[in-house]
Each structure stands twice: as C-alpha cells, then as structure tokens.
Amino acid sequence: MLDHLNTEKMKFIYVIALSTLLTVQTSVFAKANVVDYVNTLIGSQSKHSLSTGNTYPAIAMPWGMNFWTPQTGKIGDGWVYTYDADKIRGFKQTHQPSPWINDYGQFAIMPITGKAVFNEDQRASWFSHKAEVATPYYYRVYLADFDVVTEIAPTERAAIFRFTFPETDQAYVAVDAFDNGSYVKIIPSENKIIGYTTKNSGGVPANFKNYFVLQFDKAFTYTAAVVNNNIDTKKKEVDDEHAGALIGFKTHRGETVHVRVASSFISPEQAELNLRELGSDSFDKVVARGRQSWNNVLGRIDIKDDNIDHLRTFYSCLYRSVLFPRSFYEIDAKGQVMHYSPYNGQVLPGYMFTDTGFWDTFRSLFPFLNLMYPSMNAKMQKGLVNAYKESGFLPEWASPGHRDCMVGNNSASVVADAYLKGLRGYDIEALWEALKHGTQAVHPKISSTGRLGYKYYNQLGYIPYNMEIKESAARTLEYAYDDWCIYQLGKALKKSKKEIAIFAKRAMNYKNLYDPQHKLMHGKNADGKFQEPFNPFKWGDAFTEGNSWHYTWSVFHDPQGLIDLMGGKDAFNEMMDSVFVLPPIFDDSYYGTVIHEIREMQIMNMGNYAHGNQPIQHMLYLYNYSGQPWKAQYHIRQVMNKLYTPTPDGYCGDEDNGQTSAWYVFSAMSFYPVCPGSDQYVLGSPYFKQMILHLENGKTVTISSSSNARSQCYINVMTLNGKDYNKNFLTHEDLMKGANISYQMTDHPNMTRGTQDNAFPYSFSREFKSKK
C-alpha cells in the first residue's frame, strides 16, 4: 500500500512538474523569432591561456545598465562563467566588460536548501548544461545539490527571479554583497533586503556605491546577517568588509518564490524607483516583454538562408553587438535622465554610457551603430560630452570611468564617424574642443587617456622607440589616423584651414615609420634611425598585442599611400599574401610568455593572420584598394566559415564588447567600414541568400546573392538598384536612400571586376591628388 501511494504521489508530482514546465516553455518559446537563434553561451568555453570569446551569458536588455549571469568563478575572478565549470556559486548582477578589466558594482543571489550556509564554496551547486536554458531575456537552470530551479528575467535596471523549491523546512536565499566594503539590511516586515556594494576593479570615485533592493513575495521565517562569511542570526544589519544576508522559509514541493531586484548607482531611493521597471507584471509577462524587446532590436535585420548554424552565429553576434557600451544613466522621479558620474562622483543630469574600449570598438562596432541604431549612438555622443565636461578628457577605455588600458586616441574616430554619418542633436562643438585637447594632453593619472607621448609625436612626427614610451609604433599609427578623423570633422564643421591644416599634415605621420628595407612598419629612435635589431615577428614591444606584420596595415585612411610606399600594387599584394603564407611563428620575449592572443593566432592554421585580435581585422579588405578584390572575397569567407561557430568555443579570440561580433555582422552584409570617418563601406563576400536591413529612417536595404554556396565566394556580377556596379565600395548615402544590392556569385575569381583605379575605395592620398 505504501509503495502504491508513493508511486501515485510521484505520478502526481511528475504531472504537476510537467504542466508547469510546459506552461513556462509555452510562454517563453511560443513563437520562433530571431532571438531564438541567439546562443548566449558562445565564447564562454574560455580560460586565461586561450580565449574563444571570453564571454559570459549576459541576461540583459540591449544596452542595459545591469546584466545578470550565473557565476561559476570565485568572487573577483574575471572568468565569471566558464562553460567547462561544474558548479554555480550564485547569480550575479554584473557590469563586467571583459575578464581583463573585471567587474564593478556586483552582488550575487543564491537559493539554498538544507543547512544554512553562505560561503561561496559551501553554497556552490552542481549543474548541467542539459538542464540549462540560456537566452538574452530568460535564464533557467537546475541546482542539483539543492533541488531548486532558478529562473531570471531582466529589464534595463531590474530583474525578477523565480525559485522553484522542493518541500523543505530549510529553504534559504543568500544575498552576497561581496568584499571590499559592503552593507546589507534585512527588513522582515516588508519582506525586503536592501544594501550596497562598493566592490570594483578601478575607474570609480571614492564615493562609489551600487545600491540594491530585493523584494520577496514570501514572508521570512529565518533571518541572519553575514559578516565576513560568519552567519549571525541575532543581526539583521551589517556594514563591514564583506556583508551578506540569509533569509529562509518553509516551502512545499513545487512552490515558487519570486524576488524582484533592482539597483542604482545614485541612491537607495533611486534603486526603489528602478524596481518599478518591473511594474506589477508576473514573471512570465516580464519574460514576454524582454523577448519582444530583443526581437525588436535584432529584427532590424531579416535573413533568409538554409543554414541554421549560420543564422545562429549571425544573431548571436548581433546580440553581442548591442550589449555595449552599456547605459550608465537612470530615470529620476520626475522622469528626467540622470547619472552618477564615474568621473567626479556627482549626480548630474544627462546621459552616460560606459564599458567599452575604443581601441577595439572604433573599428566596426560604432560604425555599425551609426548604420543600424543611430539614435542610440546619438545618446552615446551626449554621454561623451558629459564625460569630457566631468573629467576634462574623452574616455578611451571606460569601465565605468577612465581605465589605463590599450593605446591610441580613438575617441576621435568614434566622434567623427558619428557626426559625418549624419548624427545630430548633441553638443558637437564641445566634442570638437575635446578632440583638440586630447591631441596635446595626457590624463595626469590614466596614461591611456589623451595622448601619451604627444610632445614627441607633435615635434618629430612619431613617438620614438627609445624614449621609454611602450608600444610607440602602434601609438604613432593610430594617432595619425585619429588626426585624419579630426581633420575630416573639422572640414564638416567648417573650421578654418589654419585650424585644421595641422591635422591633415599629421595624418601622414604613418610614413615616418615605414621601413623600405623590410616593407614593414618599424619602431624608430629619436635620432631618426630605425630600432635594431628588428624582428617583424616580435609581439608587443613597438606594437600592441601584435607584431609588425599585423600593424603595418593600420593606415585606415590612406591605403593608397601605403601601396605607394611599398612600390605599387604588385608589391603590396605580395606583402599581403605573405601574411597567410608565413608560418605562425612568433617572438614572445616582450611579454615573457605566450599571451593568449599569440596562441590563438598559432592554432588557427591561417599563417600569421591573427583575427582573434583587432589590429589586423580590416586587413582582408585592403585587396580592394590594390586591384585584387577576389582575394578579399576568398579570405573573408574563409574567416567566416572557420573562425566563427554557434558553439561555446565559437570565437577565435576575445569578443571585445561587440567589435569581433560586429566584424562578422558587417562581413555577412558583404561590406565593412575599413575607414570610419569616411562615407564608404568596402566590399567583401555576401554570406546569405538574402538580407534585409530595416533602417531607422524607414528605408530598407536588400542584399541578395545567388549561388553563394561554400565554394562560391567570388563576386562575378553586382548590381545596385538594378544597374551594373563595378566599384569595390558602397557609400553611406547609397544605403541611407534605400538600396537593392544583388550579387551573382561564382566558384572562381572574376579577375576583371573591380580592378581599375576608379573602382578603388577612398584614400587620403587620392583626395589630394584629385585636388591637384
């Protein structure tokens, strides 16, 4: 009889569980739409020594202020979630842009059953990807050690959790505000926990806090404050190095407990306001809202194709392209846009965005926003105005304030490209002054902000190798391009020739580092002699996360000038070809170890081409400037086929805040912004049968290709709006007016199309030649 009852009970529990699961599945997955192609786990099978993306599954809204992620790494570990991990330690609110920059303003929530524990090792639970659902707007996982299902649905600044507990007298939720100074208070009368965390990795003012509030829908029968991992049931409030809380209750099997959570960088009161983003909506309604938001954003691009893996890869890359830079502003009680300044610690009106490094993202991420989401980037430009007013500099790497990372002055590109692509509605004059200031100053504390070595650069036309300024050649090459951007913006703003002539002159400074003996860029000493000995395979040293074979092509604004230096198109193409012919040899002596970027180049079987890092990602398109566009078409298709997959190891290096993803998105469109600041997109090879871009101005761009199977990567015939088109580029104006682009593809190169000089894209040298 007892066995029979237990059997019937188990059948009943199974039916209830199945019914609940089907209800959830129906509400979350009722309609197949573009967001369903997104795999948020792509790139998460990474580690310190080898990056396949260095991503985590961000449960978030597009450009949201707060992301959530399951936490498999220990507190402070930049590898917050790794696919190969076995246990989850908590569910963390995160603002981390990359493991190398790490996190700020983070705290974690974790359901527990059985013994009341708090320590991150003791509360960790085994999990399986087979019992995990990971989407941008909804996450679900089974915590095996506690027999608890955790679900999360986010808004921009809030989230709702749903915990499904077993039958137990000992159900708990831990709230961990992390170390380095935190505060937690339990308010049983309101079923609420409030607090703040100060944990960060730099880039914050002294008064930095992330205030949080958690509202439960079940009364607490157990409360305990936690001080430095010590559980104290007599306390409900703690302000210490490492604060936390445990609350508990009895649950019946299958009981769901909801937690509404929000945070604010401004104040506890603002955190309560941000909680209102959830409204009174049920968990499923929040999921549906989030799903619709993602479909609206991702649905700007429609694709028709038969290869579902390619669709998964594309929409996953598109998802990564609209996460950063994150919103760092909030809406006050009067509906006004406000922000806590990560530069001066004040609460001020207006927009602020953060968590992006322009060294990475100027190349294609920001141009992508200008094409597909210009109104969002217009807000970001407003945020840059505020950053300049609050700190005296434009950021180069922000998280959340200035961070000492990478080289270049590429805010010039981000500002110039936005304005030159037609974005308006912000204080461009303030940004103009900011750009000029950045060419003759360096931040007193953050050497990567402004221009380190600007005095040498302005006087000699390059930064000397032997003057203790690291990565001098990389800085020189990027400053020269940035000067070109400033010059182009100055012309558009109708600045006087006297004011902008110096930037046109400095835009040619790249020539000062060209070594005709090696036909490569080469560090140069202050006396005008090239640094010796010269090893073009040496990573770092005069260059940044690459070698001379990678950085030589960093003349975005003047490929023709580089072609001329090398002795013409044939010599240029031979040097380009050599990148793929050379074996993946390297010299790592500058670093003293094989950094992950080197390893990623070594193992990809593409010679010395290093797509896993940014400096060379545009290089494939340069064949369009030198009369051999079919080689661009071949290599671009090779990279897309081999180096991007919809799997946990789906990238070939750091994803880097949307840049490596935006390269794929643009390349799938069949064109790429080699030179942000110009109005041109350089042609590659169309990847899909049809792609429709729904532009913000109401126009559409339709890109169609016939017979573009894996082997048919070459453009035979191209038409634009029904007319034969033989140029190797499209203009921004072509696209903004709406366009119908059609390709006829073939499996062998067309060696006559796009080979004449009038087909080649923009180069600064050509601009001057045309004026003579």
C-alpha angles and dihedrals in degrees: 000000000000091000090050092051092048090050092050090046092052090049089052092049090048092051092049092046092048091048091050092047092050090049091053093044091049093050094045103036104026095121126037106228137154096280088061089071092061118106107193091189094068109121096016095109089086140123140181094273098044128026122202088175104316088229134142127208100269110205097200150112120262108286088353122173094228128038126190127209139169107257118225097157126075123264108289095019109131089209090075095167125019123181094224093056120111102203139051117215098187146316109273133204100221140185095181116143094185139347090251093057091035127195145308136190093021133156134161141223124204132177116218137180131196116020117028104247134160110174109111093237094048094047095047114116133200115248139174131218086226088068094042129095113191121184131147092255102031136035129185131176138164116233100210099193091056101030089233129138114212122200128182133191119179140204124191095279104006142044140196122223126201117197118190108202134193123236105287145134088218110062114145142174119208121207112197116193090184130226135296092069128329144160133213132179126185116211106190094179089064099033085239142133122197132179147118140246127211097185112134143145098230137288096092135111121246093261095054116143136155107213117205139188129194121194117194126198093214130067118248119245092176131039133176135164117220123217116188090334093312112125114221116184091188094065131070098176133049135173110184148112092294117014129182145151140224122201126177148183144170117269137188121223113286093012113150123215118194126208122191111201136180138161141200137198089206108057146318089262091055090051087058089050091050089053087067089072085083092052113183093311120138121242091261092050091053088051091051092048092051092046091053092048091054093046090052093053099039091039090070083090120052120192133192114198142129099227108087093188090059090050090050092050093047098049092042088055090046089052090054090048093062101045099076143088087042125217111258097180134092138202115244129213091275092052093254123144110246137167141193104235113236086197104055105007096241128128106239139169122261142039129319130180129183149161101082136110113215091205085071106028104043088076102068112332096073093040087053091054089049090054102040108017106025095152089059092051090048087062089048090054088053087053090053090053089055093046090054094047092048099045108019092242140069111244121251096181115013127185098168096315130004114323127192099238137125128347140267136065095255096152081088090066094045093051097041097046092051094052095040089051090058105264113151142162100085137086101278092168090062089050090049090055090046092053093049091047091051092059093062105034143052125208109262093230107019109057094191091061116085113359120316107208094018093144092058092042094050093045104038101024092242141045110258119241093220100053098085095256105129123226091015098166093052090051092049094050093048094045089054091054091044090053089054089053091052090049092052092047090048091054091050090050090049094240116171120274088238092058097047104033092088091060092052089051094048091048085074094056090102087079090066091071099045111115109204092195093064098020087230140103111270134185113254130207125230091260091062096255122123116253114260142245094036120201110177089197094059111116119217115355101099090006138054120246091329142054136250091277088060102040099042089083094056093110095107095163099046117031089151089059089053090047089053092050091052092052102261142311097307094053091043093052091047090055091047091050090050091065088068097036096053116087116247094265119154145175112224097176093115090063098032090226141048103275116210093254090060093048092050091055092046097055101044097079093228098116114240093338108123108193090162089079130049109241096078102032094102094046096090090065094056092084084077089069095049105050100262105092092154089071090057089051092051098046095043091054090047091054093047093048098043109029103041122060134157092245136100089266091044101131128063096222139343113342088213109202097310101316099108089041094049089052088060094044092051093043091052087055087057097245140070137199099243091170115032106203092047122088094236138101114198119225126250128158124303112241105195137051090241136358125183120198114203103206123206091243090064095256124121132217114206117197114189131176133183125214096001096155119156092278095041100078098132126097111232100168131005130189130191114203090343097309127108110263122197104171122109094228144046124218128233088239091055089058099039092057089055120260144206109212119185129184131193106204131202140184095239130057121265098220096187102052115092095001099115123092093244089061095058123104127247123301126175091229090057090051090060094042090054090055094054 
